[in-house]
Amino acid sequence: MKVLQYTFKSEMALHARPTTMIISETNKFKSDIRIEKDNITVNAKSLISVLSLVVDKGDTIRIVIEGSDEEEAYNSIKNLFDNLED
């Protein structure tokens, strides 16, 4: 299991465009990928589920990755989040 934690700095936080980018990236992998916020866990491969978290500026999420390609998924998702708010 690999875990990535991310705190949103932008006013835009997790709106439609970055959510679509995350969904596109997570769907490239076989691993189970979940996003957690405030004790709520959703499937990171589902647009509606991720948007339902209502992530705002200052919120922290955890991305939990488990599966056969978790290392590759972690690296790819980390890269995406490292550049998400540029």
C-alpha positions as CSV (number, residue, x, y, z in Angstrom):
1,M,0.0,0.0,0.0
2,K,1.2,3.5,-0.9
3,V,-0.2,6.7,0.5
4,L,0.1,10.2,-0.8
5,Q,-1.1,13.2,1.2
6,Y,-1.9,16.6,-0.4
7,T,-3.1,20.0,0.9
8,F,-4.7,22.3,-1.6
9,K,-3.3,25.8,-1.7
10,S,-5.3,27.3,-4.6
11,E,-8.7,29.0,-4.2
12,M,-9.9,26.7,-7.0
13,A,-8.9,23.5,-5.1
14,L,-10.5,20.4,-6.6
15,H,-12.9,21.7,-9.2
16,A,-13.9,20.0,-12.5
17,R,-10.6,20.5,-14.5
18,P,-8.2,19.0,-11.9
19,T,-10.7,16.3,-11.0
20,T,-10.9,15.2,-14.6
21,M,-7.1,15.1,-14.8
22,I,-7.0,12.9,-11.6
23,I,-9.7,10.6,-12.9
24,S,-7.9,10.2,-16.2
25,E,-4.6,9.4,-14.4
26,T,-6.0,6.9,-11.9
27,N,-7.9,5.0,-14.6
28,K,-4.6,4.1,-16.2
29,F,-3.8,1.7,-13.4
30,K,-5.2,-1.6,-12.2
31,S,-4.6,-0.8,-8.5
32,D,-7.4,0.2,-6.2
33,I,-7.1,3.9,-5.7
34,R,-9.1,5.8,-3.1
35,I,-9.2,9.4,-1.9
36,E,-10.0,10.1,1.7
37,K,-11.1,13.4,3.2
38,D,-12.7,14.0,6.6
39,N,-13.3,10.2,7.2
40,I,-15.0,9.9,3.9
41,T,-13.4,7.5,1.3
42,V,-14.3,7.5,-2.4
43,N,-13.2,5.7,-5.5
44,A,-10.5,7.9,-7.2
45,K,-11.6,6.5,-10.6
46,S,-15.1,8.0,-10.3
47,L,-15.7,11.6,-11.3
48,I,-18.9,12.0,-9.3
49,S,-17.4,10.4,-6.2
50,V,-14.3,12.6,-6.2
51,L,-16.4,15.8,-6.8
52,S,-18.7,14.7,-4.0
53,L,-15.8,15.3,-1.5
54,V,-16.2,19.1,-2.0
55,V,-12.5,19.9,-1.6
56,D,-11.7,23.5,-0.8
57,K,-8.5,25.6,-0.3
58,G,-6.7,24.4,2.8
59,D,-8.3,20.9,2.7
60,T,-6.0,17.9,2.9
61,I,-6.7,14.6,1.1
62,R,-5.1,11.2,1.3
63,I,-4.7,9.1,-1.8
64,V,-4.4,5.4,-1.0
65,I,-3.1,3.0,-3.7
66,E,-3.2,-0.7,-3.4
67,G,-2.4,-3.3,-6.1
68,S,0.0,-4.8,-8.5
69,D,1.1,-1.6,-10.1
70,E,0.9,0.6,-7.0
71,E,4.4,1.9,-7.2
72,E,4.0,3.1,-10.8
73,A,0.6,4.5,-9.9
74,Y,2.0,6.3,-6.9
75,N,4.8,7.9,-8.9
76,S,2.5,9.0,-11.7
77,I,-0.2,10.4,-9.3
78,K,2.5,12.2,-7.2
79,N,3.8,13.8,-10.3
80,L,0.3,15.0,-11.2
81,F,-0.3,16.5,-7.8
82,D,3.2,18.1,-7.7
83,N,2.2,20.0,-10.8
84,L,-1.6,20.3,-10.2
85,E,-1.7,23.9,-8.9
86,D,1.1,25.4,-11.1
